[in-house]
């Protein structure tokens, strides 16, 4: 039971007993560092129902708590705040209750609860994953893991954009210039090979545009009349008509991309439970349009197009079906959401991990689904995030604009290698151990740097800064974890005893237990706010608290065996919480550094 769960009813009882007043809500907060106390009650709200001055009121409640609540040892009142000091025994009892709980902070899902589907990644099959996809994948994966830890069943999914003119551009360029090149013959990952021909198409297209402009065409005319774009449009028509040759080429090149993506996902440490493909979903939703018309949700214009009028909600009119009967993206997204619930009836909510340029789209989508009467529509969330920028020249890029995800991960590993070698602490490591450690540090630095920032904020990603072994970075936290593992390895005594004879614990031990106690609440808050940043920054605060503890007390050098056992146990639990928190962020922790 947490302190707030103990103190809230106790304070309510005190107010009832002292003033014959029933209070529904008690406001508690962590005591500020400059005052003595562990938890603070805000007195001011009580003054509305109890005629007294705040100091007198605080003293009366404080006296009652000291006399009647075993966990309260003393108190002090500062203005309208009752600062409550909790007895050391509470912290020791709490710690003994959780020290052997390997799933501390995690809640087991209730099988009767509805599941949450988290969508992320959702790439196009015409090019490799890039830096924007890295932030998308890290956010989506971490939010899925956090929601799962908070006690929900979670499905991870993505919808792959595997159709459209952009796909045909790569296919056409490969046909024209590829000479039968394959991932095997070129020694290129399949997604990079297909991306190469997407770039080749763009080069040829621009050249043809310039040629047409030179003959007197306007730029707009040239863009429409360039032979290669007309060929690509013709290929798309053939694909939609089911042309066997085009479909065969489409399947082959898409498979190259899927194989390439799989390697990137594995290296990035993310996974999925279910895949959706736009080639299968682009016709979904058209049947819902008639349902919306019948219910008066949609309206048909004289040209036959179908719209929804959202001006009363502060939005605009949005088309859901063109006059020629073809669907728009909104129609497809409506149909896909409905299909997902049909496929997995236990889904009761969805999280869409998509950049903030689509904020308006999702406002409209969610509102339409609510108006169509789907009860799960009230549990839809757009995990909107900002762009990631890089200092110029820091990373490889394609065409000077796109940073390749594979290159980024390799560069991070190389940066970790360089910094680790400069520190010179790996003499006893084998080459294989070094390579694994460099990757663990490099990817940990990348992931932590991105996830510690609120998703809505834009990020300037600095690779060198992210691999710093000091400050709010992944490697700093990983190093603290490794330091604790070293302490545990050196502990040549039985430290697994349950201690009951400790009456007074060191102030630094107490602060550390208080920080550990927050972990379950942080997970719940992170899940509710869809924010891995809350987990990341909590972990940094825990590590700072541990390092302060490490500098202030002896651990293995302590002569009192009871204290030494407790401090090793405390260190071990801190390491377990670090590992649990970093697991939620998709970050590994090394046993040695």
C-alpha positions as CSV (number, residue, x, y, z in Angstrom):
1,X,0.0,0.0,0.0
2,X,1.4,3.4,-1.0
3,X,1.8,6.3,1.4
4,X,-1.0,8.2,-0.2
5,X,-3.3,5.1,0.2
6,X,-2.4,5.0,3.9
7,X,-2.5,8.7,4.6
8,X,-5.6,9.8,2.6
9,X,-8.1,7.9,4.7
10,X,-6.1,8.6,7.9
11,X,-6.3,12.4,7.3
12,X,-10.0,12.1,6.4
13,X,-10.6,10.3,9.7
14,X,-8.6,13.0,11.5
15,X,-10.8,15.8,10.0
16,X,-14.0,13.9,10.8
17,X,-12.9,13.2,14.4
18,X,-11.6,16.7,15.0
19,X,-14.0,18.9,13.2
20,X,-17.0,16.6,12.3
21,X,-16.5,17.4,8.6
22,X,-16.3,14.9,5.7
23,X,-13.8,15.7,3.1
24,X,-13.7,13.7,-0.2
25,X,-10.4,14.8,-1.6
26,X,-7.1,15.3,0.2
27,X,-4.3,17.0,-1.8
28,X,-0.9,15.3,-1.2
29,X,2.5,16.0,-2.8
30,X,6.1,15.2,-2.3
31,X,7.7,17.5,0.3
32,X,10.1,20.1,-1.2
33,X,13.8,19.4,-0.6
34,X,14.3,22.5,1.6
35,X,11.8,21.3,4.2
36,X,11.9,18.3,6.5
37,X,9.3,15.7,5.5
38,X,8.4,13.0,3.1
39,X,4.9,13.8,2.0
40,X,3.0,17.1,2.3
41,X,-0.7,17.8,2.7
42,X,-2.0,21.0,1.2
43,X,-4.1,22.6,3.9
44,X,-5.6,25.6,2.0
45,X,-8.5,23.7,0.4
46,X,-9.8,22.8,3.9
47,X,-10.2,26.4,4.9
48,X,-13.4,26.6,2.7
49,X,-15.2,24.2,5.1
50,X,-13.3,24.6,8.4
51,X,-13.0,28.0,10.0
52,X,-9.4,28.1,11.3
53,X,-6.0,29.5,10.4
54,X,-3.8,27.1,8.4
55,X,-1.1,26.7,11.0
56,X,-3.5,25.8,13.8
57,X,-5.4,23.4,11.5
58,X,-2.1,21.8,10.4
59,X,-0.9,21.3,13.9
60,X,-4.2,19.6,15.0
61,X,-4.2,17.2,12.1
62,X,-0.4,16.5,12.6
63,X,-0.9,15.7,16.3
64,X,-3.8,13.3,15.4
65,X,-1.6,11.5,12.8
66,X,1.3,11.1,15.2
67,X,-1.0,9.7,17.9
68,X,-3.0,7.4,15.6
69,X,-1.0,6.4,12.5
70,X,2.0,4.1,13.0
71,X,3.7,5.3,9.8
72,X,3.9,8.9,10.9
73,X,6.8,9.8,13.3
74,X,6.5,13.6,13.4
75,X,5.5,16.7,11.4
76,X,6.0,20.4,10.8
77,X,3.7,23.1,9.4
78,X,4.9,25.7,7.0
79,X,2.2,28.3,6.1
80,X,-0.6,26.2,4.6
81,X,1.4,23.0,4.2
82,X,1.6,20.1,6.6
83,X,4.9,18.3,6.1
84,X,4.7,14.7,7.4
85,X,7.8,12.7,8.3
86,X,7.3,9.0,7.8
87,X,8.9,6.5,10.2
88,X,11.9,4.5,8.9
89,X,10.1,1.3,9.7
90,X,7.6,2.0,6.9
91,X,10.3,2.2,4.3
92,X,12.0,-0.9,5.5
93,X,8.7,-2.8,5.5
94,X,7.9,-1.5,2.0
95,X,11.3,-2.5,0.7
96,X,11.1,-6.0,2.3
97,X,7.7,-6.4,0.5
98,X,9.1,-5.6,-3.0
99,X,12.7,-6.6,-2.9
100,X,12.1,-10.1,-4.3
101,X,9.3,-9.0,-6.7
102,X,10.9,-9.3,-10.1
103,X,7.8,-7.7,-11.7
104,X,7.6,-4.7,-9.4
105,X,5.7,-1.9,-11.0
106,X,4.1,-4.1,-13.6
107,X,0.4,-4.9,-13.5
108,X,-1.0,-8.2,-14.7
109,X,-3.6,-7.6,-17.4
110,X,-7.2,-8.4,-16.5
111,X,-8.4,-10.8,-19.2
112,X,-11.8,-9.2,-19.2
113,X,-10.4,-5.8,-20.1
114,X,-10.4,-4.6,-23.7
115,X,-7.1,-4.6,-25.5
116,X,-5.3,-1.6,-27.0
117,X,-3.9,-1.7,-30.5
118,X,-0.8,0.4,-31.1
119,X,0.1,1.2,-34.7
120,X,3.6,2.4,-35.6
121,X,6.2,2.4,-38.3
122,X,3.8,2.2,-41.3
123,X,6.4,2.8,-44.1
124,X,6.2,3.0,-47.8
125,X,7.8,0.1,-49.8
126,X,9.7,2.3,-52.1
127,X,12.6,3.3,-49.9
128,X,14.5,2.2,-46.7
129,X,13.4,3.4,-43.2
130,X,14.8,6.8,-42.2
131,X,15.4,8.9,-39.1
132,X,11.7,9.9,-38.9
133,X,10.8,6.2,-38.9
134,X,13.3,5.6,-36.1
135,X,11.5,8.1,-33.8
136,X,8.2,6.6,-34.9
137,X,9.2,3.1,-34.1
138,X,10.9,3.8,-30.8
139,X,7.8,5.8,-29.6
140,X,5.3,3.3,-30.8
141,X,7.1,0.2,-29.4
142,X,7.8,1.9,-26.1
143,X,4.3,3.2,-25.6
144,X,3.0,-0.3,-26.4
145,X,5.3,-1.9,-23.8
146,X,4.3,0.8,-21.2
147,X,0.6,0.3,-21.8
148,X,1.2,-3.5,-21.4
149,X,3.1,-3.0,-18.2
150,X,0.2,-0.8,-16.9
151,X,-2.1,-3.8,-17.0
152,X,-3.6,-3.8,-20.6
153,X,-3.4,-6.4,-23.3
154,X,-1.7,-4.8,-26.3
155,X,-1.4,-5.6,-30.0
156,X,1.4,-4.0,-32.0
157,X,0.6,-3.4,-35.6
158,X,1.5,-1.4,-38.7
159,X,-0.1,-0.7,-42.0
160,X,2.4,-0.9,-44.9
161,X,1.9,1.5,-47.7
162,X,2.6,-1.0,-50.5
163,X,0.6,0.5,-53.4
164,X,0.3,3.7,-55.3
165,X,2.3,5.8,-57.8
166,X,5.4,6.0,-55.6
167,X,5.7,2.2,-55.7
168,X,5.3,2.1,-59.5
169,X,8.1,4.6,-59.8
170,X,10.6,2.2,-58.3
171,X,9.2,-0.7,-60.3
172,X,9.4,1.2,-63.6
173,X,12.9,2.4,-63.0
174,X,14.1,-1.1,-62.1
175,X,12.6,-2.4,-65.3
176,X,14.3,0.3,-67.3
177,X,17.7,0.5,-65.7
178,X,18.0,-2.5,-63.4
179,X,19.4,-5.1,-65.8
180,X,17.9,-7.8,-63.5
181,X,19.8,-6.6,-60.4
182,X,18.7,-8.3,-57.2
183,X,19.7,-7.9,-53.5
184,X,21.9,-11.0,-53.9
185,X,23.7,-9.8,-57.0
186,X,24.2,-6.3,-55.8
187,X,24.9,-7.2,-52.1
188,X,22.4,-4.5,-51.1
189,X,19.6,-4.9,-48.6
190,X,16.4,-5.2,-50.5
191,X,14.8,-2.0,-49.3
192,X,18.0,-0.1,-50.2
193,X,18.0,-1.6,-53.7
194,X,14.4,-0.6,-54.3
195,X,15.1,2.9,-52.8
196,X,18.0,3.2,-55.3
197,X,15.6,2.9,-58.2
198,X,13.2,5.3,-56.6
199,X,16.0,7.8,-56.8
200,X,16.8,6.7,-60.4
201,X,13.2,7.4,-61.4
202,X,13.5,10.9,-59.8
203,X,16.6,11.7,-61.8
204,X,15.1,10.5,-65.1
205,X,11.9,12.4,-64.4
206,X,13.7,15.7,-63.7
207,X,15.8,15.3,-66.8
208,X,12.7,14.8,-68.9
209,X,11.0,17.8,-67.3
210,X,14.0,20.0,-68.2
211,X,14.0,18.7,-71.8
212,X,10.3,19.5,-72.2
213,X,10.8,23.0,-70.6
214,X,13.6,23.6,-73.1
215,X,11.1,22.9,-75.9
216,X,8.7,25.7,-74.6
217,X,6.5,23.8,-72.2
218,X,5.7,25.3,-68.8
219,X,7.0,23.4,-65.8
220,X,3.4,22.3,-64.9
221,X,2.9,21.0,-68.5
222,X,6.3,19.3,-68.4
223,X,5.6,17.5,-65.1
224,X,2.4,16.0,-66.6
225,X,3.7,15.2,-70.1
226,X,7.1,13.7,-69.1
227,X,7.0,10.2,-70.7
228,X,8.3,8.4,-67.6
229,X,5.5,9.7,-65.4
230,X,2.9,8.7,-68.0
231,X,4.5,5.2,-68.0
232,X,4.3,5.0,-64.2
233,X,0.7,6.1,-64.2
234,X,-0.1,3.4,-66.8
235,X,1.7,0.8,-64.6
236,X,-0.5,1.8,-61.7
237,X,-3.7,1.4,-63.8
238,X,-2.4,-2.1,-64.8
239,X,-1.8,-2.9,-61.2
240,X,-5.3,-1.9,-60.2
241,X,-6.6,-4.0,-63.1
242,X,-4.7,-7.0,-61.9
243,X,-2.2,-7.2,-64.8
244,X,-0.3,-10.5,-64.1
245,X,3.1,-9.2,-65.2
246,X,2.9,-6.0,-63.1
247,X,1.5,-7.9,-60.1
248,X,4.4,-10.4,-60.3
249,X,7.0,-7.6,-60.4
250,X,5.2,-5.8,-57.5
251,X,5.2,-8.9,-55.3
252,X,8.9,-9.5,-56.0
253,X,10.1,-6.0,-55.3
254,X,7.9,-5.6,-52.3
255,X,9.3,-8.9,-50.8
256,X,12.8,-7.4,-51.2
257,X,11.7,-4.4,-49.2
258,X,10.0,-6.5,-46.5
259,X,13.1,-8.6,-46.1
260,X,15.2,-5.4,-45.7
261,X,12.7,-3.9,-43.2
262,X,12.9,-7.1,-41.1
263,X,16.7,-6.6,-40.7
264,X,16.2,-3.0,-39.6
265,X,13.4,-3.8,-37.2
266,X,15.5,-6.6,-35.6
267,X,18.5,-4.3,-35.2
268,X,16.3,-1.5,-33.8
269,X,14.7,-4.0,-31.4
270,X,11.1,-3.6,-32.3
271,X,8.4,-6.1,-33.3
272,X,4.8,-6.4,-34.5
273,X,1.9,-8.8,-33.8
274,X,-0.1,-8.1,-36.9
275,X,0.5,-6.5,-40.3
276,X,-2.0,-4.7,-42.5
277,X,-1.2,-3.8,-46.1
278,X,-2.7,-0.9,-48.0
279,X,-3.1,-3.1,-51.1
280,X,-5.7,-5.0,-49.0
281,X,-7.3,-2.1,-47.2
282,X,-7.6,0.7,-49.8
283,X,-11.1,-0.3,-50.8
284,X,-12.3,-0.6,-47.2
285,X,-14.6,2.0,-45.9
286,X,-16.7,2.5,-49.0
287,X,-19.5,0.3,-47.6
288,X,-19.5,2.5,-44.5
289,X,-20.3,5.6,-46.6
290,X,-23.8,4.3,-47.3
291,X,-24.3,3.6,-43.6
292,X,-23.3,7.1,-42.9
293,X,-25.6,8.5,-45.5
294,X,-28.5,6.5,-44.1
295,X,-27.9,7.8,-40.6
296,X,-27.5,11.4,-41.8
297,X,-23.8,11.5,-40.8
298,X,-22.7,12.1,-44.4
299,X,-24.3,14.2,-47.1
300,X,-24.2,13.8,-50.9
301,X,-23.5,16.7,-53.2
302,X,-25.2,17.1,-56.6
303,X,-22.1,15.7,-58.4
304,X,-22.4,12.5,-56.4
305,X,-19.5,13.1,-54.0
306,X,-20.1,12.4,-50.3
307,X,-19.0,14.7,-47.5
308,X,-19.2,15.2,-43.8
309,X,-19.9,18.7,-42.4
310,X,-17.8,19.3,-39.2
311,X,-18.0,23.0,-39.2
312,X,-20.1,22.9,-35.9
313,X,-17.1,21.2,-34.3
314,X,-14.7,23.9,-35.5
315,X,-13.4,21.8,-38.4
316,X,-14.5,21.9,-42.1
317,X,-16.3,19.9,-44.6
318,X,-14.4,16.7,-45.4
319,X,-14.8,14.5,-48.5
320,X,-15.2,10.7,-47.9
321,X,-16.1,9.6,-51.4
322,X,-15.2,11.2,-54.7
323,X,-17.9,11.9,-57.4
324,X,-16.5,9.0,-59.5
325,X,-17.1,6.6,-56.5
326,X,-13.4,6.3,-55.6
327,X,-12.3,6.4,-51.9
328,X,-9.9,8.9,-50.3
329,X,-7.4,8.2,-47.5
330,X,-10.0,9.1,-44.9
331,X,-12.4,6.5,-46.2
332,X,-9.6,3.9,-46.1
333,X,-8.7,4.8,-42.5
334,X,-12.3,4.6,-41.4
335,X,-12.6,1.1,-43.0
336,X,-9.3,-0.1,-41.6
337,X,-10.2,0.9,-38.0
338,X,-13.5,-1.0,-38.3
339,X,-11.8,-4.0,-39.9
340,X,-9.3,-4.2,-37.0
341,X,-12.0,-4.5,-34.5
342,X,-13.6,-7.2,-36.6
343,X,-10.3,-9.0,-36.8
344,X,-9.7,-8.7,-33.0
345,X,-13.0,-8.2,-31.2
346,X,-11.2,-7.7,-27.9
347,X,-9.7,-4.4,-29.1
348,X,-11.3,-1.5,-27.3
349,X,-9.0,1.3,-28.3
350,X,-6.2,2.3,-30.7
351,X,-3.1,4.4,-30.6
352,X,-1.8,5.8,-33.9
353,X,1.8,6.8,-33.9
354,X,2.0,9.4,-36.7
355,X,3.8,12.7,-37.1
356,X,2.2,16.0,-36.1
357,X,1.6,17.0,-39.7
358,X,-1.4,14.6,-39.5
359,X,-3.0,16.2,-36.4
360,X,-6.0,17.5,-38.3
361,X,-6.5,14.2,-40.2
362,X,-6.8,12.3,-36.9
363,X,-9.1,14.8,-35.3
364,X,-11.5,14.3,-38.3
365,X,-11.1,10.5,-38.4
366,X,-11.9,10.1,-34.7
367,X,-14.8,12.4,-34.9
368,X,-16.3,10.6,-37.9
369,X,-16.0,7.2,-36.1
370,X,-17.7,8.6,-33.0
371,X,-20.6,10.0,-35.2
372,X,-20.9,6.6,-36.8
373,X,-21.7,5.2,-33.4
374,X,-18.7,3.0,-32.6
375,X,-18.2,2.9,-28.8
376,X,-14.5,2.2,-29.1
377,X,-14.1,5.5,-31.0
378,X,-13.8,7.4,-27.7
379,X,-10.7,5.4,-26.9
380,X,-8.7,6.4,-30.0
381,X,-5.5,8.4,-29.5
382,X,-3.1,10.1,-31.9
383,X,0.4,9.8,-30.6
384,X,1.6,12.9,-32.4
385,X,5.3,13.6,-32.5
386,X,7.7,16.3,-33.8
387,X,10.5,15.9,-36.4
388,X,14.0,14.9,-35.6
389,X,16.7,17.2,-36.9
390,X,20.5,16.6,-37.1
391,X,23.4,19.0,-37.0
392,X,24.6,19.3,-40.6
393,X,27.4,16.9,-41.6
394,X,27.0,14.7,-38.6
395,X,25.4,11.7,-40.4
396,X,25.2,10.2,-43.8
397,X,22.2,11.3,-45.8
398,X,20.6,10.4,-49.1
399,X,20.3,13.4,-51.5
400,X,21.2,15.6,-48.5
401,X,17.8,15.3,-46.9
402,X,17.0,11.8,-45.6
403,X,19.1,10.0,-42.9
404,X,19.0,6.2,-43.4
405,X,18.0,4.3,-40.3
406,X,20.6,1.5,-40.9
407,X,23.4,4.1,-41.4
408,X,22.3,6.0,-38.3
409,X,22.4,2.8,-36.1
410,X,25.8,1.9,-37.5
411,X,27.1,5.4,-36.9
412,X,25.9,5.3,-33.3
413,X,27.7,2.0,-32.7
414,X,30.8,3.5,-34.2
415,X,30.6,6.6,-32.0
416,X,30.1,4.4,-28.9
417,X,33.2,2.4,-30.0
418,X,35.3,5.5,-30.4
419,X,34.3,7.0,-27.1
420,X,34.7,3.7,-25.2
421,X,38.1,3.1,-26.6
422,X,39.2,6.6,-25.7
423,X,38.1,5.9,-22.1
424,X,40.3,2.8,-22.2
425,X,38.3,0.5,-19.8
426,X,37.8,-2.6,-22.1
427,X,41.2,-4.3,-22.1
428,X,39.9,-7.6,-20.7
429,X,37.0,-7.8,-23.3
430,X,37.1,-10.1,-26.3
431,X,36.5,-8.7,-29.7
432,X,33.0,-10.2,-29.7
433,X,32.2,-8.8,-26.3
434,X,33.4,-5.4,-27.4
435,X,31.3,-5.4,-30.5
436,X,28.2,-6.3,-28.5
437,X,28.9,-3.6,-25.9
438,X,29.4,-1.0,-28.6
439,X,26.0,-1.8,-30.1
440,X,24.3,-1.8,-26.7
441,X,25.8,1.6,-25.8
442,X,25.2,3.1,-29.2
443,X,21.6,2.0,-29.6
444,X,20.9,2.8,-25.9
445,X,22.2,6.3,-26.5
446,X,20.1,6.8,-29.6
447,X,16.9,5.4,-28.1
448,X,17.3,7.3,-24.8
449,X,18.1,10.6,-26.4
450,X,14.9,10.4,-28.5
451,X,12.6,8.9,-25.9
452,X,13.6,11.3,-23.0
453,X,12.0,14.2,-24.9
454,X,8.2,14.7,-24.8
455,X,6.9,13.2,-28.0
456,X,5.2,16.5,-29.1
457,X,8.5,18.3,-29.1
458,X,10.9,18.6,-32.1
459,X,14.3,17.1,-31.4
460,X,17.8,18.2,-32.5
461,X,19.7,14.9,-32.3
462,X,23.4,15.3,-31.5
463,X,25.1,11.9,-31.7
464,X,28.2,12.8,-29.8
465,X,26.2,14.4,-27.0
466,X,23.9,11.3,-26.8
467,X,26.9,8.9,-26.1
468,X,28.3,11.1,-23.3
469,X,28.9,9.0,-20.1
470,X,27.8,11.8,-17.9
471,X,24.5,13.7,-17.6
472,X,21.0,12.7,-18.7
473,X,22.0,10.0,-21.3
474,X,21.5,6.4,-21.9
475,X,25.2,5.4,-21.4
476,X,25.3,7.2,-18.0
477,X,22.4,5.1,-16.8
478,X,23.8,2.0,-18.4
479,X,27.1,2.6,-16.6
480,X,25.4,3.0,-13.2
481,X,23.6,-0.4,-13.8
482,X,26.9,-2.0,-14.7
483,X,28.5,-0.5,-11.6
484,X,25.8,-2.1,-9.4
485,X,26.4,-5.5,-11.1
486,X,30.0,-5.2,-10.2
487,X,29.1,-4.6,-6.5
488,X,26.8,-7.6,-6.5
489,X,29.6,-9.8,-8.1
490,X,32.0,-8.7,-5.3
491,X,29.5,-9.4,-2.5
492,X,31.0,-12.6,-1.0
493,X,28.3,-13.0,1.7
494,X,24.6,-14.0,1.9
495,X,22.7,-10.7,1.2
496,X,19.3,-12.3,0.6
497,X,18.2,-12.3,4.2
498,X,15.0,-10.4,5.1
499,X,16.0,-7.7,7.6
500,X,13.7,-6.8,10.4
501,X,16.0,-5.4,13.1
502,X,16.9,-2.1,11.3
503,X,15.3,0.7,13.2
504,X,17.0,3.7,11.7
505,X,18.1,3.9,8.1
506,X,20.4,6.4,6.5
507,X,18.8,9.5,4.9
508,X,20.3,8.5,1.5
509,X,18.8,5.0,1.8
510,X,15.5,6.5,2.7
511,X,15.5,8.8,-0.4
512,X,16.4,5.9,-2.6
513,X,13.5,3.7,-1.3
514,X,11.2,6.7,-1.8
515,X,12.4,7.0,-5.4
516,X,11.9,3.2,-6.0
517,X,8.4,3.5,-4.5
518,X,7.3,5.9,-7.3
519,X,8.0,3.4,-10.1
520,X,4.5,1.8,-10.3
521,X,2.8,5.3,-10.4
522,X,5.3,6.5,-13.1
523,X,4.3,3.5,-15.3
524,X,0.6,4.3,-14.9
525,X,1.2,8.0,-15.6
526,X,3.4,7.2,-18.7
527,X,0.7,4.9,-20.0
528,X,-2.1,7.4,-19.5
529,X,-0.1,10.2,-21.1
530,X,1.4,7.9,-23.9
531,X,4.9,9.3,-22.9
532,X,8.0,7.3,-22.6
533,X,9.7,10.5,-21.5
534,X,8.2,10.0,-18.1
535,X,9.9,6.6,-17.7
536,X,13.2,7.9,-19.1
537,X,13.4,10.9,-16.8
538,X,12.3,8.9,-13.8
539,X,15.1,6.5,-14.4
540,X,17.6,9.3,-14.6
541,X,16.3,10.7,-11.3
542,X,16.7,7.2,-9.8
543,X,20.2,6.9,-11.0
544,X,21.1,10.4,-9.7
545,X,19.7,9.4,-6.3
546,X,21.7,6.1,-6.4
547,X,24.9,7.9,-7.2
548,X,24.4,10.3,-4.4
549,X,23.8,7.3,-2.1
550,X,26.9,5.6,-3.5
551,X,29.1,8.7,-2.7
552,X,27.6,9.1,0.8
553,X,27.8,5.7,2.4
554,X,30.0,2.6,2.4
555,X,28.4,-0.4,0.8
556,X,30.8,-3.4,0.7
557,X,33.2,-1.5,3.0
558,X,30.5,-1.1,5.7
559,X,31.5,-2.9,8.9
560,X,28.0,-3.4,10.3
561,X,26.8,-6.6,8.5
562,X,23.1,-5.7,8.7
563,X,23.7,-2.3,7.1
564,X,25.9,-3.9,4.5
565,X,23.3,-6.5,3.6
566,X,20.6,-3.8,3.3
567,X,22.7,-1.6,1.1
568,X,23.5,-4.5,-1.3
569,X,19.9,-5.4,-1.4
570,X,19.0,-1.8,-2.1
571,X,21.6,-1.5,-4.9
572,X,20.3,-4.7,-6.4
573,X,16.7,-3.4,-6.4
574,X,17.8,-0.2,-8.0
575,X,19.5,-2.2,-10.8
576,X,16.3,-4.2,-11.3
577,X,14.2,-1.1,-11.6
578,X,16.7,0.4,-14.1
579,X,16.5,-2.7,-16.2
580,X,12.7,-2.8,-16.0
581,X,12.4,0.8,-17.0
582,X,14.9,0.5,-19.8
583,X,13.1,-2.6,-21.1
584,X,10.0,-0.4,-21.4
585,X,12.1,1.9,-23.6
586,X,13.5,-1.0,-25.6
587,X,17.0,-0.4,-24.3
588,X,19.4,-3.1,-23.1
589,X,21.7,-2.8,-20.1
590,X,25.2,-4.3,-20.0
591,X,26.4,-6.4,-17.1
592,X,29.9,-4.8,-17.5
593,X,31.2,-1.6,-18.9
